Amino acid sequence: CFMQIGRAAHASGISAKMIRHYGAIGLIPSVDRRNSNYCDYSGDYIYQPSFIGRATALGFSIDEIRDLLWLWADDKRSSDEVKKLALEHIKDLNGCISVLQEMRDTLAKLAKSCDGDHRSNCPIIETLEGRI
């Protein structure tokens, strides 16, 4: 069963624009164009964009997604390889969470120290200006 990109996008849950992007960066194989300049996508083709979309939603980088796709296609893979990649990603996410928490805490302190009244002086602005 072959379909054009609109149907492939609908079936995979990934926009046509993103499917084209994944093809352009080599995450999914390129599809040959017909004489009419349309591309035909096989029914099996929709699994890769869906896989990539779910991996992206979990915050995996393009390089990590390449590795995951390679592992997904390898019937002889060990789950240990996949788990190592996931654990490394969790470590990266924890670092991001820590940075975001610090940012939130700093901004909360600044907001608490701001009177929020009619006067123009504000520790939030003064900190952003570099005066505090």
N, C-alpha and C positions, 0 to 999 in steps of 0.2 A: 504494500500500500504506500503510495507516494502522495505527498501533500506539498502545497506551497507554504511559504514562510508564515503567513497569517494563521493557517491551521496548525502548523507546527508550534507556533508561539502559544496559541490557545491550549493545545494539548499538553505542552510542557509547563505552562504557567509562567513562562519567561517571555518578555517582550521581544518582538521581532528585532528591534534595535539592539537588544542585548545579545540575541543569537548571532546577529551579524558581527557584533563586537567580539564575542567569543571566537568566532571564526577568524576574524582579522588578527587576533593576537595568538592564534594557534592553539587555543584550548580545545576546540572541536575541529574536526576535519572540514576543509572547505568542500562545498557542494558545487558540482558542475552546473552551468547555466544552459538552459535550452536556447534554441534559436530566438525565441520570444523574449529572452533575457530573464525569464523566471527560473527560479531554482526549485528542484523537486527534492523534498526531504523524505527519507524513509520513515516508517513507523518506529523503527528502532532508534532513529536519530534523536528523538525527543527525550530519551533518557539522559543523555549527556548534559544538555542545558538545564534540565531539572536538577541533576546532581550538582552542577556548578552553582546553581541558584541557592540550593540548600547549604552548600559549603560556604558561599559568600555570606549568607544570612548568619552563619556561625562565626563570621569574622576572619575566615582563613584568607591569607594573601593569595595572589595569583600564582606565585611560585609553589606555595603549599597545595593549592588546588591542582596544579600540574602533577605534583607528587601523588596526591590522592587519586587523580584520574589514572595515573600509571599503575598504582597499586590496585585500583578497582579492576583494571583490565587484565591484571596478572593473576591467573587462576592458581598459581603456585606461591602467591604471596603468603607471608606469615602475618597473623593478626598482630604480632608483636611490633612489626614495622608501622602498622596503622596506629596502634596504641601509642608508640613513641612520638609520632607526629602530633597526635591529639594532646598528649601530656605537655609537649613543648609549647603548643598553642595555648593551653591553659595557663602555663607559666607566663607567656606574653600577655594574655588577658589580665592576669592578676597584677602585672606591672602597670598596665593601663588603668585598671580599677584604682590602684594605689595613687597614681598621679591625679586621677579625677577626684578622688576623695580629698586629697590635699588642696586641690583647686577649690572644691566646694567649701571646705573648712575655712580657707583664707577668705573667700568671698563672704561667707556667713559672718565671720568676725568683723569684716569691714562694714557690712550692712548693719550689724548690731551697734557699731560705733558711730554710725551716721544718725544724726538727730531726725532727719527727714522732715525738716520744717521749712519755713519760708526763706531762711538764710542761704547764701550761696556756698558757704564753705562746707565741704563734704569729704570725709576721709577716703571714700571710694575714688573720687576724682583725683584727690591729692596723691593717692597711692599710684594710680594709673599715670599721673604726670611725673611720678618719681620724686615727689617732695617728701614723702614719708618713708 
